[in-house]
Amino acid sequence: MKPLPTSPTTKYVPGRSIAEISEQYNIPADAIIKLGSNENPLGPAPSAVRAIIKHANNVSIYPDSDASALCDALSGYTGYPGANIVASAGMDGVIDTMMRMLMPGEAIIPVPTFSYYGITARTHHGTPVFVSRDENFGLDPQAILSQVTNETRVIFLCSPNNPSGNLVSESDLRTILAGCGDCNGCDGCGAVVFLDEAYIEFSERSMIHLVREYDNLMVGRTLSKAFGLAGLRVGYAVMPEKMRDEYLRYATPFSVSSLATAAGIAALGDDAHLKQSVKLVRDGRKVLMEIPFKVYPSEANFVLVDVSPHQSGEVCELLAREGIIVRDCSSFRDAGDTLVRVSVGTPEQNERVVEAFSEFKSCNVATL
Ligand SMILES: Cc1ncc(COP(=O)(O)O)c(C=O)c1O
């Protein structure tokens, strides 16, 4: 094999796994609390599990290439016709296809945020252009628009933002959508604004209605969070019909498996599970606000904690020794080294994590 060129990027850093912590600290796997990857503490909807079992015997048959039955169910959920919807293997799959369509070129990314945006820009031979957020992780639309050039293909906005949990306001989004419409995006429709609403069910302020108004808005969503299907990999996006036609030319066929399709359709029809997941998160968020450090208000299924004057790595390691996995945010660009992201868990897990932070604080208070 010819030597491969040096990779243009660093590898995505995922949250730590139960197996890793169990082995490292010799803790039984079932005693570990995993609050580092923003997963659903309720698990999947039982109707989704039944659908997987029911369809298991058919996996010798290819699924529908465009996941049209799943898109029909998503149409019922979002209120958009199937002609505006695509599905893929997780929202990561949607982002990847979009970048295949739009790159090379520049991708504007307000940081800190979900690190896969920058990785996928580079792996598709594009250039990420990072713009700083303010001290409360708010956006500066003018600073973003000042970076738009003829090479700009996409602006990534995450709402609620991972890892900070705050939303993009409608007025900021409109300013950005209107301000970047004149440069080169796909097929002359302006740079695409990709609005990532992975966590939107935990908030009340989706901006998906704006897809009807703007020809350069794509809204990404996922069934990994509120619907509890992270392990199956189901993501989707809503976008103008013209953009979707172009997107489908770049999409990997059969990217949503038949089991993911069946489970996705069942989960989308299970309103009780969705409501219960959302309530669990909204109630649990309030409990996590009691962590005795600065906790940023969040509209997502996690909170961001500033553990200053301690280092995030040190705090995460100490909690891991206690069997609690939380996310050290130092691998997020521009996040510094004192931020820890904690996913909302079950009521018992939330209590335990608050206690662990409190113990850490009281043990260290003498040394501050
Ligand atoms: C902001 C954000 N977008 C997208 C994703 C990826 O979602 P999926 O599991 O659908 O690929 C994540 C995963 O954690 C995320 O935090």
The ligand as an SDF file (V2000), in Angstrom:
LIG
                    3D

 16 16  0  0  0  0  0  0  0  0999 V2000
  -24.6910   18.9100   19.0300 C   0  0  0  0  0  0  0  0  0  0  0  0
  -24.6600   17.5140   18.4980 C   0  0  0  0  0  0  0  0  0  0  0  0
  -24.9430   17.3140   17.2110 N   0  0  0  0  0  0  0  0  0  0  0  0
  -24.9270   16.0830   16.6820 C   0  0  0  0  0  0  0  0  0  0  0  0
  -24.6190   14.9850   17.4500 C   0  0  0  0  0  0  0  0  0  0  0  0
  -24.5760   13.6470   16.8030 C   0  0  0  0  0  0  0  0  0  0  0  0
  -25.8020   13.0410   16.9100 O   0  0  0  0  0  0  0  0  0  0  0  0
  -26.0500   11.5850   16.3240 P   0  0  0  0  0  0  0  0  0  0  0  0
  -25.9670   10.6330   17.4580 O   0  0  0  0  0  0  0  0  0  0  0  0
  -27.4220   11.6650   15.7370 O   0  0  0  0  0  0  0  0  0  0  0  0
  -25.0090   11.3420   15.2660 O   0  0  0  0  0  0  0  0  0  0  0  0
  -24.3300   15.1490   18.8000 C   0  0  0  0  0  0  0  0  0  0  0  0
  -23.9950   13.9860   19.6120 C   0  0  0  0  0  0  0  0  0  0  0  0
  -23.7450   14.0290   20.7750 O   0  0  0  0  0  0  0  0  0  0  0  0
  -24.3400   16.4510   19.3350 C   0  0  0  0  0  0  0  0  0  0  0  0
  -24.0320   16.6910   20.6130 O   0  0  0  0  0  0  0  0  0  0  0  0
  1  2  1  0
  2  3  1  0
  2 15  2  0
  3  4  2  0
  4  5  1  0
  5  6  1  0
  5 12  2  0
  6  7  1  0
  7  8  1  0
  8  9  2  0
  8 10  1  0
  8 11  1  0
 12 13  1  0
 12 15  1  0
 13 14  2  0
 15 16  1  0
M  END
$$$$
